[in-house]
Amino acid sequence: TSRRVHEAGPGHFTNPVIPGFHPDPSVCRVGDDYYLACSSFEYFPGVPLFHSRDLVHWTQIGNALDRPEQLRLPASTPSSGGIYAPTLRHHDGRFWLIVTNCSEGGGNLIVTATDPAGPWSDPIRAPGVPGIDPDLAWDEDGTCWCTVAGVSQVRIDPSTGKTYGTPRRLWSGGPGAKAPEAPHLYRIGDYWYLLIAEGGTERGHGVSIARGRTPAGPFEPCPANPILTHRGTDHPVQNTGHADLVQGLDGSWWMVLLGVRPCGGTPGWHVLGRETFLAPVTWVDDWPVVGEVALDLPELPWPLSPGPVVQPRDDFELTGLGPSWISLRDRPAAHCTTEERPGWLTLRARGGSLDESDVVFTGRRQQHPSCRARTLVDAAEGGGGLAVRLDERHHYAVEVSGTRVRVVARVGSLRTVVAARSVPAGPVVLAVTITEPPSPHGPCTGPDVVSLGFEEPDGAFTELATLDGRYLSTEVAGGFTGRVIGMYAAAGTVHFDWFDYEPLDG
Ligand code: 6LW
C-alpha cells in the first residue's frame, strides 16, 4: 500500500506522526511526557505545541505565541515569511523556546513557560543572535550557547537575550552541500554533538552530525554523513531533514524530522507541506545511526498512548477558538469572533479577497491526502466561503454572496470564476472534497482532485467544479507551508455555524 489515513493499529504506528504542514519539529522530554514545537510562518497564533506520551500520538496543547502582544505579523509579511524554526528545551524547571520572526521588525526571540500548554511569557528579544534556526544548549557550568544556521554560535543569557562575544563559525557541513542550517547541540555521553540539516529543504535535504569535546568545538564530522537523506531515492517520503533528537525514558533514542509525501511520479507534487516524521536511532561507535523513516513503523518499546479522539465538527459553541485554528497574519476580535453571534464564528472582511494579504481567513491544516470539509455559511450581509489555500497566488474556493454561489480558482497569475449557481436565500452548506487517486499497488500516481460545491436543502451535494490539485502544491507554488482549509470573508460580514473536517480513506 502506498499511503493511508493516519492511524495506529495494534503494535504499529504510522508516519507522519504529525501530518499536515508541521515543519521544523523540535522535541524535548520531561519525565514520561514529550513536547514538540513547529514553525507557523504567516499564520497566527504562532508555533504550535504538541504533547505525547508515546512519541507517535501527538495532541496539540496550545501555541507558544498566542497573544497579539507576543506576535504581530505586519500586513507586509509574505506567505512563508513570519515564524521560522523553533527550538524547544526544558532547563532549570522551565520550558525555553527560541524562534525567529522573519517579518519586518522581527528577529530572534525567546519565550518561557512552566506549563507548555501556556501561558508563555512575553518575548525576550535577542538581537545579537546572528541568524535563523536558533538553538539553545546549556553546559555543565550553566553557560548557554546559541547556535544558528550557517553554522555559527554565540554565548547568550537566555533570560535577557543578551549575547556575549563575537559569533564564531563552527562548521559548514559536508563538502559542497548548500544551506547548513537547523543546528541542535547536545551533550550525550562523553561528547557534544552538533546535528544539522544540509542540502536545502527540498529534494536534496539531509541530516549530518559532528562531535567534539566542548560545546564550542572543535567538531569532527561523522564519517557516515549524511546520517539521513532520501535524496536520489524513490522512497515515498522525500525531503527528509531538519531533525531533532530525543531519548525515551527507557534509554532508547529517536529522531523527529520533517519530510514530504509527493504524489505522482517524478518530480511529483506534495500538497500537505512538510510534515513531522519519527525514526528510531541506535548508536554505533558513539555515532547515531538513523533507522528507516517508514510509513509503517515497527513496534514501540512501550504501550501506545492515544490522545483524546478529535471530533470532526467544531460547532463554535465555545468562546474563542481551539489551538488548531490558524488565521492569516492576525486575529483581531473585530474581524474574527465567536462572541458576536453565539454558536457561530463571525468573520468581518477588511477589504481584501484571498488574493490580498489583508483577507480575513481562519482555517486548519489539511492533514490527510483525502478529506472532506464542510461549513454552514450565512452570507446575507456579505460574501465569503470555504477555501483550500496554499498562498495568495494559489487557492481554490467555493464562496457565497447573498444567493449566488461560485467557485473561484487562482493559480499563479491566472484567476477565474469556474462556475456559478443561484441558491435559495438563507444559510448554505459549502463543501470541498479532496481525493487522492487510489493506487493500491504502488506509489501514489497523483495528482489529487479537489471537488467544490454546495449542499441542496435536502442534503444532496451539487458539485460545481473538479480541479486538479497539483496547482496547489509546493512544487508549483514554492514556499515553506502546506495547504490550509478554511473560512474567509471577502466582503461585509459572514457567519459560520459549524465547520466539519474528516479524513477519507485514500
Ligand atoms: C528553516 C530551515 C528550513 O528555517 O526551512 O527545512 C526553513 N529547513 O531550517 C523554513 O522552515
Residues whose N, C-alpha, C, O or C-beta is under 5 A from the ligand:
A	BS01	6LW	D24 S39 Y84 A85 I132 D133 E181 A182 T201 H242 F480
